[in-house]
Amino acid sequence: MIKVQEWFSFEFMKIILTQQVRSLGKRGDVKEVSDGYARNFLIPKGLAAPATPQAVQEVERKKKKEARIAEVDLIKTEELANNLDGKAFEISAKINEDGTLYAAISPAKIAAVIKKNGHSIAADNVIINEPLKEVGEHEVTVSLNHGLEARVTIIIHGEN
């Protein structure tokens, strides 16, 4: 007679995920999964590799390097946020007889003006609550990496 415990025994294998697997983990994670799952699904699909001691050391080295890079990026982003916060940037735009702009000031134009003043940001980082179609001062948020934000003032001057 076969014991139930022996019949259902599973072998486990340590793997390193090479891509994110929704129910298992993210790229670079070392996991222990059933031998069949690893050999029949994860490894053939290129989602994982066997976790040899050398491969685990390589993953740890890469994680430390990525952490250092992220730390440097955070410092640079904090610096950028501090430099931008509270600054005012001027934009000239054509106005009609009523004093309103012919076209709203776009995030791309704001990003270009900020870049012209020495701060490199993308148009996607500029958050405008409502279209800027009037002459005057408007507060705009610049969303940066790591969840940081800076508030800048856009001063629109009209020209005929």
QUIMO-V765295 format. One record per run of one state. SS is the DSSP state (2 for helix, 1 for strand, 0 for the rest). FROM is the first residue (numbers start at 1). TO is the last residue. If there is no record, write none. Layout:
ss from to
SS FROM TO
SS FROM TO
//
This chain:
ss from to
0 1 3
2 4 7
0 8 11
1 12 17
0 18 20
1 21 21
0 22 24
1 25 25
0 26 29
1 30 34
2 35 42
0 43 47
1 48 50
0 51 52
2 53 84
0 85 87
1 88 95
0 96 99
1 100 105
0 106 106
2 107 116
0 117 122
2 123 125
1 126 127
0 128 131
1 132 134
0 135 135
1 136 143
0 144 144
2 145 147
0 148 148
1 149 159
0 160 160
//
